[in-house]
Every structure is written in structure tokens, then in C-alpha cells.
Amino acid sequence: MFRRLRGRRVWFQIALTGIFVGILIWRVNLGSVFQTFAHVHYIWVLPALLCFSASKLVHAYRWQLLLAETEEAPLPDLFAIYLVSNMANNAVPFRIGDVLRIQVPAQRFGIPRAELAAAVIVAETVLDGFTFLILTLVVLSFIHVAILPTGIAWGLAAAITLAFVGSLLAARLRPPQNLADKPWMGIFTERTRQAIGRAVPEFLDGLAAMREPKRTVRVIAVSFPAWLAEALMYWFFGLAFDLNLAFDRFIVIMIAANLVVALPLTPWNLGTYEVALQSVIVALGVNGALAGGYAIGTHIFSIVWITTTGLIAMWLLRLDIRDVLSMRSRPGMAEEHAARHKVQWR
């Protein structure tokens, strides 16, 4: 049964990819699109990709800040895990890379999975949404381009604001002592009660950075250079493809690209990325063929770079099947990590 469902999912993803590729072909002349590659200034591609990695390094630093209250994990290791996660998210739909960012640190450093889940799935998502909202409001106040219908834009802004406020309030919650022994927990089995009793405080620990105003401001402040570095990547790509746009336009392009990547419907986001990015760039005043060439080119370069850096990070981390599948921390984990698994930048 599971094999049949997996097969249907694969065929669905292939069909969806074909639909979006068809939309792109319908919108632009592919011959004109590929002609743009003859005029690409490839000297700007490497700086663009290095900016992307710099962005992920800052993201890894923010991740470390989110875990700083209860745990300490080396930044090089977190950066390497982030790169592997990014590769997995890029290649496999359904955010498998986020699972790796929970599983691998739990195995390597003994950080509770509930705490990691709160930091990775809740805190980072809310912080990114809030950062995107601020950047979008600032940029759109200058360029006056309607990327989304007004109703949808206001709905997203309201949802992001509510999520941000909700996370601040949730971070201040304190579960009752002996939660597993509360009478209303009697509906669960003993094992489930104990698991909930451990997971709830650990989950709230993962939101600790949202609990203290100074720490909240700090992680928000780190979020802006992380995403601006990625916007700089798209700006360098703009130099490569001769997109004569101001830097603030590339912030819009960066946000649009990440919104598409955040909802992975196809492997490597093939088709969805190109259609969305081409639409946004055309709305910014670029002709369709050049916008299509930029979207296809940035996607190809990014996929190659993400895959290469992810594989290197896997080798540096010496990931094995236990890091991915095991649900128990290995004996002597800290000593083993110090001796064998700490990333050595060679």
C-alpha cells in the first residue's frame, strides 16, 4: 500500500512539474530564453553563490542563538548540518531537510528533539515571516509594484503578525509541574503521559529566544543580514544576466523565490520556481525572455551549488545512517563527537 502511494506521489510530482514547465513555455519563447545565456557574464556567478553560502552561515549562527539558553553546539557543525538540510530540502519535497536539522543535532549533541522542533519549525518560520514582512513593507514603499492582490497581501501580513505575537506569548508559558501526573492526562497511556511531560517543557525551551526582549531583538537583528546576503546573491546574478534593476527589486525577487521554495511541490522546485520568478521579474519591468533566462539560470546554478556544498558538508560531518534514523543518542556521544565528528575545515 505504501509503495503504491509513493508511486502515485512520484507521478503526481512529475505531472505537476510538466504543468508548470508547460506554463513557462506558453508564456515565453524558449529559443529567446536560451539566447540570453550567450550574453551571461559568468564572472559574477561565483560571487553570487558565495553570498548564498554566507547567508546560510548567518542563518546557522541565528540557529545557534535560538539554542543558546540550554545547549551549545559548534557553529561549524551547525553550518554543515544546515548545508546538508538545504540540499535535502532542495531535492526532496515535504521539507525532509528540516527533519535532518532536528534528528542530526539530537544525535550529535543530545539536544532534545522537541526543543529543536520548536526552534526549527516554529521560531525560525515566525522570524523569517516577520523579517520578510518588514523588508516587503520597506521595499514596496519605494517601488509601488503590486506583486500580490491587495486582499492576499493584507491577509498574509495579518497572519504573520498574529503568528509572531502568538509565538511571543507561547514562549512565556510555563507548563505545570508534574504534568504527566495531572488527572486530565489519564486519557493517555503511562508511556504517552511521560513523553508529553518531557516534550512540552523541551518544546517551550526551543522558544526561549522569544521569551526575553533582548534576545528576541538579537535574533531578529541577525535575520536581516542573513536574508540581505541572499538578496545580494540575486543582485550578483542580475549583473550576470544584465538585469538593470535596483537592489531593492532583488529583495522582492529573493522573497518570492523563498516563498516558492518554502512550499516544495516538485523535486528541486522544477517548474514552480521558474514560473513564479519569471512572473515577478516581468512585473518589475523586465521583458519575458530575459526574465525567463534569469529564472532558469539562477535555478541551475543554485541547484549545482547547493548539491556540491551539501555533499561536502556530509563528508565533513561523516554522517552515517545512525545520525538519520536512530532515535537514541549514542553512548559517549559528547566524547565521540569531540574525537571523531567535529567538523574540520580542510
KOLDRENVO-686357 format. One record per residue (C-alpha): residue number from 1; residue in three letters; chain; x, y, z. Coordinates in Angstrom, 3 decimals, always signed. Example, Ala and Ser with C-alpha at 12.3 -4.5 7.8 and 13.67 -1.06 7.14 Angstrom:
% KOLDRENVO-686357
[1, "Ala", "A", [+12.300, -4.500, +7.800]]
[2, "Ser", "A", [+13.670, -1.060, +7.140]]
% end
This chain:
% KOLDRENVO-686357
[1, "Met", "A", [+0.000, +0.000, +0.000]]
[2, "Phe", "A", [+2.738, +2.461, +0.970]]
[3, "Arg", "A", [+4.637, +1.575, -2.193]]
[4, "Arg", "A", [+1.525, +2.317, -4.240]]
[5, "Leu", "A", [+1.016, +5.672, -2.517]]
[6, "Arg", "A", [+4.687, +6.548, -3.041]]
[7, "Gly", "A", [+4.367, +5.701, -6.720]]
[8, "Arg", "A", [+1.283, +7.894, -7.070]]
[9, "Arg", "A", [+3.076, +10.751, -5.334]]
[10, "Val", "A", [+6.008, +10.488, -7.746]]
[11, "Trp", "A", [+3.692, +10.525, -10.753]]
[12, "Phe", "A", [+1.801, +13.489, -9.275]]
[13, "Gln", "A", [+5.051, +15.421, -8.860]]
[14, "Ile", "A", [+6.131, +14.583, -12.414]]
[15, "Ala", "A", [+2.752, +15.727, -13.750]]
[16, "Leu", "A", [+2.891, +18.922, -11.701]]
[17, "Thr", "A", [+6.409, +19.654, -12.963]]
[18, "Gly", "A", [+5.199, +19.147, -16.524]]
[19, "Ile", "A", [+2.280, +21.526, -15.971]]
[20, "Phe", "A", [+4.495, +24.340, -14.702]]
[21, "Val", "A", [+7.097, +23.797, -17.423]]
[22, "Gly", "A", [+4.234, +23.954, -19.921]]
[23, "Ile", "A", [+3.080, +27.259, -18.422]]
[24, "Leu", "A", [+6.599, +28.657, -18.799]]
[25, "Ile", "A", [+6.795, +27.501, -22.445]]
[26, "Trp", "A", [+3.381, +29.033, -23.107]]
[27, "Arg", "A", [+4.478, +32.371, -21.636]]
[28, "Val", "A", [+7.852, +32.788, -23.342]]
[29, "Asn", "A", [+9.723, +31.660, -26.434]]
[30, "Leu", "A", [+12.302, +29.179, -25.116]]
[31, "Gly", "A", [+14.569, +29.926, -28.066]]
[32, "Ser", "A", [+14.749, +33.567, -26.970]]
[33, "Val", "A", [+15.195, +32.495, -23.365]]
[34, "Phe", "A", [+18.225, +30.317, -24.078]]
[35, "Gln", "A", [+19.754, +33.011, -26.279]]
[36, "Thr", "A", [+20.201, +35.064, -23.112]]
[37, "Phe", "A", [+22.810, +32.546, -21.896]]
[38, "Ala", "A", [+25.128, +33.571, -24.741]]
[39, "His", "A", [+25.417, +37.010, -23.127]]
[40, "Val", "A", [+25.784, +35.977, -19.481]]
[41, "His", "A", [+28.751, +37.481, -17.607]]
[42, "Tyr", "A", [+29.780, +34.323, -15.788]]
[43, "Ile", "A", [+32.374, +36.185, -13.718]]
[44, "Trp", "A", [+29.530, +37.256, -11.398]]
[45, "Val", "A", [+28.222, +33.732, -10.788]]
[46, "Leu", "A", [+30.809, +32.703, -8.174]]
[47, "Pro", "A", [+30.351, +35.858, -6.020]]
[48, "Ala", "A", [+26.611, +35.229, -6.180]]
[49, "Leu", "A", [+26.970, +31.660, -4.936]]
[50, "Leu", "A", [+29.400, +32.681, -2.192]]
[51, "Cys", "A", [+26.802, +35.188, -0.980]]
[52, "Phe", "A", [+24.313, +32.341, -0.789]]
[53, "Ser", "A", [+26.652, +30.316, +1.434]]
[54, "Ala", "A", [+27.339, +33.408, +3.548]]
[55, "Ser", "A", [+23.605, +33.766, +4.030]]
[56, "Lys", "A", [+23.363, +30.175, +5.257]]
[57, "Leu", "A", [+26.272, +30.754, +7.635]]
[58, "Val", "A", [+24.398, +33.674, +9.221]]
[59, "His", "A", [+21.283, +31.502, +9.395]]
[60, "Ala", "A", [+23.319, +28.835, +11.189]]
[61, "Tyr", "A", [+24.527, +31.480, +13.646]]
[62, "Arg", "A", [+20.935, +32.507, +14.307]]
[63, "Trp", "A", [+20.078, +28.843, +14.859]]
[64, "Gln", "A", [+22.865, +28.675, +17.430]]
[65, "Leu", "A", [+21.408, +31.749, +19.176]]
[66, "Leu", "A", [+17.999, +30.085, +19.335]]
[67, "Leu", "A", [+19.578, +27.128, +21.171]]
[68, "Ala", "A", [+21.996, +29.166, +23.288]]
[69, "Glu", "A", [+19.998, +29.145, +26.545]]
[70, "Thr", "A", [+20.148, +25.419, +27.190]]
[71, "Glu", "A", [+22.604, +23.946, +24.710]]
[72, "Glu", "A", [+25.842, +24.753, +22.978]]
[73, "Ala", "A", [+26.669, +23.346, +19.570]]
[74, "Pro", "A", [+29.704, +24.394, +17.484]]
[75, "Leu", "A", [+28.854, +26.835, +14.718]]
[76, "Pro", "A", [+30.873, +24.934, +12.038]]
[77, "Asp", "A", [+28.842, +21.793, +12.775]]
[78, "Leu", "A", [+25.545, +23.662, +12.675]]
[79, "Phe", "A", [+26.586, +25.327, +9.420]]
[80, "Ala", "A", [+27.442, +21.962, +7.881]]
[81, "Ile", "A", [+24.136, +20.476, +9.067]]
[82, "Tyr", "A", [+22.356, +23.494, +7.594]]
[83, "Leu", "A", [+24.009, +22.870, +4.216]]
[84, "Val", "A", [+23.013, +19.193, +4.247]]
[85, "Ser", "A", [+19.478, +20.168, +5.225]]
[86, "Asn", "A", [+19.346, +22.715, +2.433]]
[87, "Met", "A", [+20.424, +20.071, -0.076]]
[88, "Ala", "A", [+17.758, +17.649, +1.187]]
[89, "Asn", "A", [+15.001, +20.283, +1.100]]
[90, "Asn", "A", [+16.056, +21.229, -2.404]]
[91, "Ala", "A", [+15.984, +17.668, -3.762]]
[92, "Val", "A", [+13.099, +16.101, -1.854]]
[93, "Pro", "A", [+9.665, +17.703, -1.326]]
[94, "Phe", "A", [+7.945, +17.887, +2.087]]
[95, "Arg", "A", [+10.861, +19.605, +3.909]]
[96, "Ile", "A", [+12.857, +16.476, +4.684]]
[97, "Gly", "A", [+15.853, +18.705, +5.387]]
[98, "Asp", "A", [+14.074, +20.200, +8.402]]
[99, "Val", "A", [+13.756, +16.692, +9.820]]
[100, "Leu", "A", [+17.522, +16.298, +9.436]]
[101, "Arg", "A", [+18.051, +19.540, +11.336]]
[102, "Ile", "A", [+16.130, +18.008, +14.213]]
[103, "Gln", "A", [+17.495, +14.485, +14.040]]
[104, "Val", "A", [+21.228, +15.091, +13.490]]
[105, "Pro", "A", [+21.810, +17.626, +16.320]]
[106, "Ala", "A", [+19.768, +15.407, +18.639]]
[107, "Gln", "A", [+22.131, +12.540, +17.824]]
[108, "Arg", "A", [+25.340, +14.552, +17.867]]
[109, "Phe", "A", [+24.791, +16.930, +20.788]]
[110, "Gly", "A", [+21.966, +15.397, +22.828]]
[111, "Ile", "A", [+19.645, +18.360, +22.265]]
[112, "Pro", "A", [+16.022, +17.309, +22.885]]
[113, "Arg", "A", [+14.111, +16.817, +19.654]]
[114, "Ala", "A", [+11.119, +18.790, +20.927]]
[115, "Glu", "A", [+13.384, +21.766, +21.599]]
[116, "Leu", "A", [+14.921, +21.507, +18.142]]
[117, "Ala", "A", [+11.485, +21.202, +16.542]]
[118, "Ala", "A", [+10.321, +24.385, +18.256]]
[119, "Ala", "A", [+13.418, +26.279, +17.129]]
[120, "Val", "A", [+13.487, +24.953, +13.544]]
[121, "Ile", "A", [+9.786, +24.722, +12.706]]
[122, "Val", "A", [+8.202, +27.433, +14.847]]
[123, "Ala", "A", [+10.744, +30.083, +15.860]]
[124, "Glu", "A", [+12.630, +30.238, +12.554]]
[125, "Thr", "A", [+9.446, +30.232, +10.469]]
[126, "Val", "A", [+7.944, +33.067, +12.501]]
[127, "Leu", "A", [+11.183, +35.060, +12.446]]
[128, "Asp", "A", [+11.557, +34.648, +8.690]]
[129, "Gly", "A", [+7.950, +35.636, +8.079]]
[130, "Phe", "A", [+8.342, +38.716, +10.264]]
[131, "Thr", "A", [+11.600, +39.657, +8.525]]
[132, "Phe", "A", [+10.032, +39.218, +5.081]]
[133, "Leu", "A", [+7.069, +41.368, +6.154]]
[134, "Ile", "A", [+9.307, +44.242, +7.268]]
[135, "Leu", "A", [+11.516, +44.014, +4.163]]
[136, "Thr", "A", [+8.465, +43.886, +1.900]]
[137, "Leu", "A", [+6.845, +46.922, +3.528]]
[138, "Val", "A", [+10.065, +48.913, +3.247]]
[139, "Val", "A", [+10.742, +47.927, -0.360]]
[140, "Leu", "A", [+7.171, +48.341, -1.627]]
[141, "Ser", "A", [+7.042, +51.824, -0.116]]
[142, "Phe", "A", [+9.666, +52.757, -2.729]]
[143, "Ile", "A", [+8.806, +50.732, -5.828]]
[144, "His", "A", [+4.970, +50.638, -5.685]]
[145, "Val", "A", [+4.673, +47.327, -7.536]]
[146, "Ala", "A", [+1.676, +45.102, -6.748]]
[147, "Ile", "A", [+3.215, +41.616, -6.617]]
[148, "Leu", "A", [+0.154, +40.153, -4.868]]
[149, "Pro", "A", [-3.519, +41.181, -4.862]]
[150, "Thr", "A", [-4.208, +43.607, -2.025]]
[151, "Gly", "A", [-6.515, +41.217, -0.157]]
[152, "Ile", "A", [-3.968, +38.381, -0.189]]
[153, "Ala", "A", [-1.159, +40.738, +0.824]]
[154, "Trp", "A", [-3.080, +42.066, +3.813]]
[155, "Gly", "A", [-4.143, +38.544, +4.773]]
[156, "Leu", "A", [-0.535, +37.343, +4.781]]
[157, "Ala", "A", [+0.562, +40.386, +6.771]]
[158, "Ala", "A", [-2.136, +39.744, +9.380]]
[159, "Ala", "A", [-1.259, +36.029, +9.593]]
[160, "Ile", "A", [+2.448, +36.762, +10.036]]
[161, "Thr", "A", [+1.750, +39.375, +12.714]]
[162, "Leu", "A", [-0.564, +37.023, +14.620]]
[163, "Ala", "A", [+1.972, +34.191, +14.386]]
[164, "Phe", "A", [+4.731, +36.449, +15.696]]
[165, "Val", "A", [+2.652, +37.705, +18.620]]
[166, "Gly", "A", [+1.435, +34.170, +19.312]]
[167, "Ser", "A", [+4.988, +32.823, +19.460]]
[168, "Leu", "A", [+5.973, +35.582, +21.897]]
[169, "Leu", "A", [+3.068, +34.639, +24.145]]
[170, "Ala", "A", [+3.682, +30.895, +23.829]]
[171, "Ala", "A", [+7.333, +31.356, +24.776]]
[172, "Arg", "A", [+6.218, +32.780, +28.124]]
[173, "Leu", "A", [+4.052, +29.807, +29.014]]
[174, "Arg", "A", [+5.177, +27.570, +31.824]]
[175, "Pro", "A", [+3.793, +24.020, +31.948]]
[176, "Pro", "A", [+2.554, +22.841, +35.347]]
[177, "Gln", "A", [+4.918, +20.777, +37.450]]
[178, "Asn", "A", [+4.430, +17.025, +37.221]]
[179, "Leu", "A", [+2.468, +17.482, +34.020]]
[180, "Ala", "A", [+2.390, +13.726, +33.403]]
[181, "Asp", "A", [+0.581, +13.173, +36.712]]
[182, "Lys", "A", [-2.284, +15.600, +36.110]]
[183, "Pro", "A", [-5.726, +13.936, +36.293]]
[184, "Trp", "A", [-6.744, +15.090, +32.805]]
[185, "Met", "A", [-3.721, +13.247, +31.408]]
[186, "Gly", "A", [-5.412, +9.987, +32.380]]
[187, "Ile", "A", [-6.785, +9.574, +28.864]]
[188, "Phe", "A", [-3.254, +8.677, +27.706]]
[189, "Thr", "A", [-1.165, +5.622, +28.445]]
[190, "Glu", "A", [+1.615, +5.883, +31.015]]
[191, "Arg", "A", [+4.280, +5.935, +28.310]]
[192, "Thr", "A", [+2.484, +8.681, +26.389]]
[193, "Arg", "A", [+1.975, +10.753, +29.544]]
[194, "Gln", "A", [+5.677, +10.596, +30.348]]
[195, "Ala", "A", [+6.592, +11.517, +26.765]]
[196, "Ile", "A", [+4.256, +14.529, +26.833]]
[197, "Gly", "A", [+5.569, +15.543, +30.249]]
[198, "Arg", "A", [+9.092, +15.683, +28.836]]
[199, "Ala", "A", [+8.278, +17.119, +25.412]]
[200, "Val", "A", [+6.188, +20.134, +26.434]]
[201, "Pro", "A", [+8.862, +21.848, +28.588]]
[202, "Glu", "A", [+11.502, +20.964, +25.994]]
[203, "Phe", "A", [+9.382, +22.438, +23.212]]
[204, "Leu", "A", [+8.948, +25.678, +25.158]]
[205, "Asp", "A", [+12.723, +25.755, +25.729]]
[206, "Gly", "A", [+13.060, +25.875, +21.956]]
[207, "Leu", "A", [+11.147, +29.170, +22.036]]
[208, "Ala", "A", [+13.375, +30.622, +24.761]]
[209, "Ala", "A", [+14.835, +33.226, +22.400]]
[210, "Met", "A", [+11.324, +34.668, +22.004]]
[211, "Arg", "A", [+10.887, +34.944, +25.763]]
[212, "Glu", "A", [+13.383, +37.689, +26.584]]
[213, "Pro", "A", [+13.062, +41.041, +24.751]]
[214, "Lys", "A", [+16.833, +41.484, +24.341]]
[215, "Arg", "A", [+17.277, +38.017, +22.873]]
[216, "Thr", "A", [+14.252, +38.491, +20.639]]
[217, "Val", "A", [+15.685, +41.715, +19.256]]
[218, "Arg", "A", [+19.033, +39.995, +18.746]]
[219, "Val", "A", [+17.692, +37.084, +16.705]]
[220, "Ile", "A", [+15.516, +39.451, +14.663]]
[221, "Ala", "A", [+18.548, +41.667, +14.022]]
[222, "Val", "A", [+20.530, +38.647, +12.791]]
[223, "Ser", "A", [+17.683, +37.665, +10.453]]
[224, "Phe", "A", [+18.034, +40.801, +8.333]]
[225, "Pro", "A", [+21.690, +40.387, +7.247]]
[226, "Ala", "A", [+21.001, +36.699, +6.583]]
[227, "Trp", "A", [+18.295, +37.476, +4.044]]
[228, "Leu", "A", [+20.001, +40.584, +2.680]]
[229, "Ala", "A", [+23.043, +38.428, +1.875]]
[230, "Glu", "A", [+20.779, +36.180, -0.172]]
[231, "Ala", "A", [+19.270, +39.228, -1.877]]
[232, "Leu", "A", [+22.849, +40.193, -2.728]]
[233, "Met", "A", [+23.195, +36.805, -4.447]]
[234, "Tyr", "A", [+20.254, +37.628, -6.708]]
[235, "Trp", "A", [+21.769, +41.065, -7.361]]
[236, "Phe", "A", [+25.040, +39.464, -8.498]]
[237, "Phe", "A", [+23.012, +37.147, -10.724]]
[238, "Gly", "A", [+21.338, +40.282, -12.040]]
[239, "Leu", "A", [+24.764, +41.626, -13.036]]
[240, "Ala", "A", [+25.484, +38.315, -14.756]]
[241, "Phe", "A", [+22.256, +38.457, -16.792]]
[242, "Asp", "A", [+22.255, +42.250, -17.318]]
[243, "Leu", "A", [+19.091, +42.852, -15.331]]
[244, "Asn", "A", [+19.132, +46.597, -14.917]]
[245, "Leu", "A", [+17.269, +46.697, -11.630]]
[246, "Ala", "A", [+17.982, +48.472, -8.363]]
[247, "Phe", "A", [+18.986, +46.413, -5.329]]
[248, "Asp", "A", [+15.585, +46.794, -3.662]]
[249, "Arg", "A", [+13.990, +44.916, -6.578]]
[250, "Phe", "A", [+16.221, +41.956, -5.858]]
[251, "Ile", "A", [+14.901, +41.873, -2.291]]
[252, "Val", "A", [+11.444, +41.296, -3.803]]
[253, "Ile", "A", [+12.886, +38.591, -6.071]]
[254, "Met", "A", [+14.598, +36.927, -3.100]]
[255, "Ile", "A", [+11.402, +36.882, -1.055]]
[256, "Ala", "A", [+9.399, +35.465, -3.975]]
[257, "Ala", "A", [+11.987, +32.730, -4.565]]
[258, "Asn", "A", [+11.981, +31.690, -0.918]]
[259, "Leu", "A", [+8.207, +31.611, -0.713]]
[260, "Val", "A", [+8.219, +29.149, -3.610]]
[261, "Val", "A", [+10.966, +27.046, -2.019]]
[262, "Ala", "A", [+9.084, +27.026, +1.299]]
[263, "Leu", "A", [+6.202, +25.172, -0.417]]
[264, "Pro", "A", [+8.049, +22.391, -2.247]]
[265, "Leu", "A", [+5.620, +20.780, -4.673]]
[266, "Thr", "A", [+8.106, +19.316, -7.142]]
[267, "Pro", "A", [+11.654, +17.866, -6.859]]
[268, "Trp", "A", [+14.180, +20.717, -6.871]]
[269, "Asn", "A", [+11.143, +23.036, -7.262]]
[270, "Leu", "A", [+11.407, +22.496, -11.020]]
[271, "Gly", "A", [+8.816, +24.499, -12.901]]
[272, "Thr", "A", [+7.299, +26.216, -9.875]]
[273, "Tyr", "A", [+10.467, +28.258, -9.250]]
[274, "Glu", "A", [+10.831, +29.326, -12.883]]
[275, "Val", "A", [+7.177, +30.323, -13.341]]
[276, "Ala", "A", [+6.998, +32.275, -10.066]]
[277, "Leu", "A", [+10.318, +34.075, -10.510]]
[278, "Gln", "A", [+9.684, +34.891, -14.156]]
[279, "Ser", "A", [+6.282, +36.370, -13.243]]
[280, "Val", "A", [+7.735, +38.558, -10.507]]
[281, "Ile", "A", [+10.621, +39.808, -12.658]]
[282, "Val", "A", [+8.255, +40.675, -15.521]]
[283, "Ala", "A", [+6.135, +42.627, -13.008]]
[284, "Leu", "A", [+9.294, +44.571, -12.150]]
[285, "Gly", "A", [+9.617, +45.710, -15.758]]
[286, "Val", "A", [+11.919, +43.124, -17.382]]
[287, "Asn", "A", [+10.990, +41.523, -20.719]]
[288, "Gly", "A", [+9.715, +37.954, -20.566]]
[289, "Ala", "A", [+12.613, +36.209, -22.333]]
[290, "Leu", "A", [+15.285, +37.794, -20.158]]
[291, "Ala", "A", [+13.218, +37.150, -17.026]]
[292, "Gly", "A", [+12.835, +33.507, -18.065]]
[293, "Gly", "A", [+16.569, +33.140, -18.728]]
[294, "Tyr", "A", [+17.360, +34.665, -15.336]]
[295, "Ala", "A", [+14.928, +32.327, -13.565]]
[296, "Ile", "A", [+16.255, +29.210, -15.318]]
[297, "Gly", "A", [+19.906, +30.230, -14.943]]
[298, "Thr", "A", [+19.725, +31.100, -11.240]]
[299, "His", "A", [+17.921, +27.827, -10.579]]
[300, "Ile", "A", [+20.538, +25.723, -12.388]]
[301, "Phe", "A", [+23.465, +27.470, -10.701]]
[302, "Ser", "A", [+21.790, +27.223, -7.286]]
[303, "Ile", "A", [+20.978, +23.515, -7.623]]
[304, "Val", "A", [+24.568, +22.677, -8.580]]
[305, "Trp", "A", [+25.978, +24.796, -5.746]]
[306, "Ile", "A", [+23.566, +23.533, -3.091]]
[307, "Thr", "A", [+24.222, +19.913, -4.065]]
[308, "Thr", "A", [+28.010, +20.371, -4.122]]
[309, "Thr", "A", [+28.222, +22.180, -0.773]]
[310, "Gly", "A", [+25.742, +19.729, +0.774]]
[311, "Leu", "A", [+27.815, +16.709, -0.257]]
[312, "Ile", "A", [+30.991, +18.337, +1.060]]
[313, "Ala", "A", [+29.217, +19.070, +4.348]]
[314, "Met", "A", [+28.066, +15.437, +4.592]]
[315, "Trp", "A", [+31.668, +14.300, +4.192]]
[316, "Leu", "A", [+32.928, +16.780, +6.783]]
[317, "Leu", "A", [+30.258, +15.690, +9.249]]
[318, "Arg", "A", [+30.841, +11.988, +8.479]]
[319, "Leu", "A", [+27.106, +11.411, +8.510]]
[320, "Asp", "A", [+26.042, +7.796, +8.747]]
[321, "Ile", "A", [+22.716, +6.019, +8.876]]
[322, "Arg", "A", [+22.589, +6.194, +12.692]]
[323, "Asp", "A", [+22.557, +10.007, +12.541]]
[324, "Val", "A", [+19.487, +9.938, +10.348]]
[325, "Leu", "A", [+17.382, +7.002, +11.546]]
[326, "Ser", "A", [+18.243, +6.235, +15.159]]
[327, "Met", "A", [+16.000, +7.730, +17.828]]
[328, "Arg", "A", [+18.529, +7.263, +20.633]]
[329, "Ser", "A", [+21.644, +9.225, +21.346]]
[330, "Arg", "A", [+24.733, +7.099, +21.102]]
[331, "Pro", "A", [+26.666, +6.249, +24.300]]
[332, "Gly", "A", [+29.588, +8.558, +24.951]]
[333, "Met", "A", [+28.182, +10.935, +22.375]]
[334, "Ala", "A", [+29.955, +14.060, +23.557]]
[335, "Glu", "A", [+33.364, +12.381, +23.707]]
[336, "Glu", "A", [+32.818, +10.693, +20.355]]
[337, "His", "A", [+31.788, +13.971, +18.786]]
[338, "Ala", "A", [+34.865, +15.741, +20.082]]
[339, "Ala", "A", [+37.156, +12.998, +18.846]]
[340, "Arg", "A", [+35.609, +11.954, +15.542]]
[341, "His", "A", [+32.673, +14.055, +14.412]]
[342, "Lys", "A", [+33.678, +17.648, +14.890]]
[343, "Val", "A", [+33.878, +19.420, +11.549]]
[344, "Gln", "A", [+37.438, +20.074, +10.443]]
[345, "Trp", "A", [+37.618, +22.669, +7.702]]
[346, "Arg", "A", [+40.315, +21.264, +5.478]]
% end
